[in-house]
Amino acid sequence: MENLGYYNGRYDLLENMTVPMNDRACYFGDGIFEVAYCRNYKIYSLGEHMDRMYESADILGIVIPHTKEEFSDIIKGLVKKLDSHEQLVYWQVSRGTGFRNHAPSKDMKANVWITLRPMKIKDIYTPMTLISLEDTRFFHCNMKTLNLIPTVLASDKAEKAGADEAVFHRNGRVTECAHSNISIILDDGSVKTAPADNLILAGVARAHLIKTCREFGITVREEPYTLDELKSAAEVVVTSSGTLCRPVSHVDGVPVGGRAPELLRKLQDALMQDYLDKTSL
């Protein structure tokens, strides 16, 4: 198959799939989601993505109709149905289906969506450009919910500005990017990244960066930092499932980073090798 869509056990090409209009994802974005990449039909960091999904589900009171192992097995089976071994793997769980009512019924059964399409991870060695935006999103950024209008708007502004991403800040304090985490390498060789509080969605790739830094003996400080600190950092690094660890060359049209290329390359190579090792035949 070229691509695949799955909904509560039924699957077909994406263009042939339909979902109920009364699915609460359609009315309220009432659900949670995850994204991972697949190579050689192996899904990178699937367990970590599943852990985060079930944590978000617990916070929101959504009862996923499968155990982590069952859910993982469903996705693992579906990726093998595509012609391409390199895939973008997306899955979401909405609270359920029912007539539009803000308060969901207590007996509502959650719906499982999965989509698969051919895609490679991005070239992590090509620098990115960013724009900065005041973070006006709500205060539950730690939950990976379907309510992505602020992200959509920020991404649209970035594209119109000719940038790759938008970095959010709250009164000057950097939080994260529209659909990535962001960290900085300081002149002393240490790494600073925003704390995993309710103002950011702590990404799987962010966790990999922290783990790799500590394996190399690089100090990591999970604490707030400002937009000014970001712009004056030795390097600025964006992490996500699709970029792993990608440098930033410009923010708001002003050059940034470029002062610790060897350390940056060391981290990139290690993270890329981890991806290749864990998705190899």
C-alpha positions as CSV (number, residue, x, y, z in Angstrom):
1,M,0.0,0.0,0.0
2,E,1.1,3.6,-0.7
3,N,-0.4,4.9,2.6
4,L,-2.8,3.7,5.2
5,G,-5.5,5.0,7.5
6,Y,-6.9,3.1,10.5
7,Y,-10.0,3.8,12.6
8,N,-11.2,1.4,15.3
9,G,-10.0,-1.7,13.5
10,R,-10.9,-0.7,10.0
11,Y,-8.2,0.3,7.6
12,D,-7.7,1.3,3.9
13,L,-5.9,3.9,1.8
14,L,-6.2,7.3,3.5
15,E,-8.3,8.7,0.6
16,N,-10.9,5.9,1.2
17,M,-11.2,6.3,4.9
18,T,-14.1,8.2,6.7
19,V,-14.8,8.9,10.4
20,P,-18.1,9.7,12.2
21,M,-19.0,13.4,12.3
22,N,-19.9,13.0,16.0
23,D,-16.3,12.0,16.9
24,R,-15.3,14.5,19.6
25,A,-12.1,15.2,17.7
26,C,-14.2,16.9,15.0
27,Y,-16.0,19.2,17.4
28,F,-13.6,19.9,20.2
29,G,-10.2,18.5,19.3
30,D,-10.9,16.3,22.4
31,G,-8.1,13.8,22.2
32,I,-4.4,13.1,22.3
33,F,-1.8,12.2,19.7
34,E,1.7,11.0,19.0
35,V,4.1,11.0,16.0
36,A,7.1,8.8,15.3
37,Y,9.2,7.8,12.4
38,C,9.8,4.4,11.0
39,R,12.8,3.0,9.1
40,N,13.2,-0.6,8.0
41,Y,9.7,-1.1,9.3
42,K,11.0,-0.3,12.8
43,I,9.3,2.5,14.8
44,Y,11.8,4.7,16.5
45,S,11.2,5.1,20.3
46,L,7.7,3.7,20.1
47,G,7.8,2.8,23.8
48,E,8.6,6.3,24.9
49,H,5.9,7.8,22.7
50,M,3.4,5.3,24.1
51,D,4.4,6.2,27.7
52,R,3.7,9.9,27.0
53,M,0.4,9.1,25.3
54,Y,-0.9,7.1,28.3
55,E,0.3,9.9,30.7
56,S,-1.7,12.5,28.7
57,A,-4.7,10.1,28.6
58,D,-4.6,9.7,32.4
59,I,-4.5,13.5,32.9
60,L,-7.5,14.0,30.6
61,G,-9.5,11.0,31.8
62,I,-9.5,9.3,28.4
63,V,-9.7,5.5,28.7
64,I,-7.6,4.0,25.8
65,P,-9.3,0.8,24.7
66,H,-6.0,-1.1,24.5
67,T,-3.0,-1.8,26.7
68,K,0.3,-0.2,25.7
69,E,1.4,-3.5,24.4
70,E,-1.8,-4.1,22.4
71,F,-1.7,-0.6,20.9
72,S,2.0,-1.0,20.0
73,D,1.4,-4.3,18.3
74,I,-1.4,-2.8,16.2
75,I,0.9,-0.1,14.9
76,K,3.8,-2.5,14.3
77,G,1.5,-4.7,12.2
78,L,0.2,-1.7,10.2
79,V,3.6,-0.3,9.2
80,K,4.5,-3.6,7.5
81,K,1.6,-3.1,5.1
82,L,3.2,0.0,3.3
83,D,5.4,-0.3,0.3
84,S,7.9,2.1,1.8
85,H,9.9,1.1,4.9
86,E,10.5,4.8,5.8
87,Q,7.3,6.2,7.2
88,L,5.7,9.0,9.2
89,V,3.6,7.2,11.8
90,Y,0.8,9.2,13.4
91,W,-1.7,8.0,15.9
92,Q,-4.4,9.7,18.0
93,V,-7.1,8.7,20.5
94,S,-10.2,10.9,20.7
95,R,-12.5,10.7,23.8
96,G,-15.3,9.1,21.8
97,T,-18.4,9.6,19.7
98,G,-21.6,11.3,20.7
99,F,-23.9,14.2,19.9
100,R,-22.2,17.6,20.5
101,N,-22.1,18.3,24.2
102,H,-19.3,19.9,26.0
103,A,-19.5,17.5,28.9
104,P,-18.9,13.9,27.6
105,S,-21.0,11.0,28.8
106,K,-19.3,8.8,31.4
107,D,-19.7,5.6,29.3
108,M,-18.0,7.1,26.2
109,K,-15.7,4.7,24.3
110,A,-12.5,6.2,22.9
111,N,-11.7,6.1,19.2
112,V,-8.3,5.1,17.8
113,W,-7.0,6.8,14.6
114,I,-3.7,5.8,12.9
115,T,-2.3,7.2,9.7
116,L,0.9,6.0,7.9
117,R,2.6,7.6,4.9
118,P,6.0,7.5,3.3
119,M,8.4,10.0,4.8
120,K,12.1,10.2,5.8
121,I,13.4,12.2,8.8
122,K,14.7,15.6,7.8
123,D,18.3,16.4,7.2
124,I,19.5,17.2,10.7
125,Y,22.7,18.9,9.6
126,T,20.9,21.7,7.6
127,P,20.4,24.7,9.8
128,M,17.0,26.1,10.5
129,T,15.6,29.7,10.6
130,L,13.1,30.8,13.2
131,I,10.8,33.6,14.1
132,S,9.9,34.5,17.7
133,L,6.4,34.8,18.9
134,E,4.8,35.7,22.2
135,D,3.4,32.4,23.6
136,T,-0.3,33.0,24.0
137,R,-1.3,29.3,24.2
138,F,-3.1,27.9,27.2
139,F,-1.3,26.6,30.3
140,H,-1.5,22.9,29.7
141,C,1.2,22.6,27.0
142,N,2.5,19.4,28.7
143,M,-0.4,17.5,27.3
144,K,-0.2,16.4,23.7
145,T,-3.8,17.2,22.8
146,L,-5.4,17.7,19.5
147,N,-6.1,21.4,20.2
148,L,-3.5,22.8,17.8
149,I,-5.0,26.0,16.5
150,P,-2.2,28.1,18.2
151,T,0.4,25.9,16.6
152,V,-1.3,26.1,13.2
153,L,-1.4,29.9,13.4
154,A,2.3,30.1,14.5
155,S,3.4,27.8,11.7
156,D,1.5,29.8,9.2
157,K,3.3,33.0,10.4
158,A,6.7,31.3,10.2
159,E,6.0,30.1,6.7
160,K,4.9,33.5,5.5
161,A,8.1,35.0,7.1
162,G,10.2,32.5,5.2
163,A,11.2,30.7,8.4
164,D,11.2,27.0,9.2
165,E,9.8,27.3,12.7
166,A,8.5,29.7,15.4
167,V,9.9,29.8,18.9
168,F,7.5,30.8,21.6
169,H,8.3,32.9,24.6
170,R,6.2,34.2,27.6
171,N,7.3,37.7,28.5
172,G,10.8,36.9,27.2
173,R,11.1,33.4,28.7
174,V,11.6,30.8,26.0
175,T,9.2,27.9,26.2
176,E,9.4,25.8,23.0
177,C,8.8,25.9,19.3
178,A,5.4,25.5,17.5
179,H,6.0,21.8,17.1
180,S,9.5,21.2,18.5
181,N,11.5,21.7,21.6
182,I,14.4,24.1,21.7
183,S,17.7,24.1,23.7
184,I,20.8,26.2,23.7
185,I,24.5,25.4,24.0
186,L,26.4,27.9,26.1
187,D,29.9,29.2,25.7
188,D,31.1,27.0,28.6
189,G,29.9,23.9,26.7
190,S,26.9,23.3,28.9
191,V,23.3,22.8,27.6
192,K,20.3,24.7,28.9
193,T,16.7,23.6,28.1
194,A,13.4,24.8,29.5
195,P,12.1,22.7,32.4
196,A,9.5,20.0,31.8
197,D,6.7,21.9,33.5
198,N,3.2,22.8,32.2
199,L,4.6,25.4,29.7
200,I,6.2,22.9,27.4
201,L,5.5,19.5,25.9
202,A,8.6,17.5,26.9
203,G,9.5,15.7,23.7
204,V,11.0,12.3,23.2
205,A,13.8,13.8,21.1
206,R,14.5,16.3,23.9
207,A,14.9,13.5,26.3
208,H,17.3,11.8,23.9
209,L,19.4,15.0,23.7
210,I,19.6,15.2,27.5
211,K,20.6,11.6,27.8
212,T,23.3,11.9,25.1
213,C,24.7,15.0,26.7
214,R,25.0,13.3,30.1
215,E,26.7,10.3,28.5
216,F,29.3,12.6,27.1
217,G,29.7,14.4,30.5
218,I,28.1,17.6,29.2
219,T,26.3,19.5,31.9
220,V,22.5,19.9,31.2
221,R,20.5,22.6,33.1
222,E,16.7,22.2,32.9
223,E,15.8,25.8,33.8
224,P,14.2,28.8,32.3
225,Y,16.1,31.0,29.9
226,T,15.3,34.1,27.9
227,L,15.0,35.0,24.3
228,D,18.1,37.3,24.7
229,E,20.0,34.3,26.1
230,L,18.9,32.2,23.1
231,K,20.0,34.8,20.6
232,S,23.5,35.1,22.2
233,A,24.0,31.4,22.8
234,A,26.9,29.5,21.2
235,E,24.5,27.2,19.5
236,V,20.7,26.9,19.2
237,V,19.3,23.4,18.8
238,V,15.8,22.3,17.8
239,T,14.7,18.7,18.7
240,S,11.7,16.7,17.5
241,S,10.9,13.3,16.2
242,G,11.5,14.4,12.6
243,T,14.6,16.5,13.1
244,L,16.3,14.7,16.0
245,C,18.8,17.6,16.6
246,R,18.9,20.4,14.2
247,P,20.8,23.7,14.5
248,V,19.3,27.2,14.1
249,S,21.1,29.8,12.0
250,H,18.7,32.7,12.3
251,V,16.1,34.0,14.6
252,D,13.9,37.0,13.4
253,G,16.4,37.4,10.6
254,V,19.4,37.8,12.9
255,P,22.3,35.3,12.7
256,V,22.6,33.1,15.9
257,G,24.9,30.3,17.0
258,G,27.7,28.9,15.0
259,R,30.3,29.1,17.8
260,A,30.4,25.4,19.0
261,P,30.2,23.4,15.7
262,E,32.4,20.5,16.9
263,L,30.3,19.9,20.0
264,L,27.1,20.3,18.0
265,R,28.3,17.8,15.4
266,K,29.3,15.3,18.1
267,L,25.7,15.4,19.5
268,Q,24.1,15.2,16.1
269,D,26.2,12.3,15.0
270,A,25.5,10.4,18.3
271,L,21.7,11.0,18.0
272,M,21.7,10.1,14.3
273,Q,23.6,6.9,15.0
274,D,21.1,6.0,17.7
275,Y,18.3,6.4,15.2
276,L,20.1,4.3,12.6
277,D,21.1,1.6,15.1
278,K,17.5,1.2,16.5
279,T,15.9,1.1,13.1
280,S,18.4,-1.2,11.4
281,L,17.6,-4.6,10.1
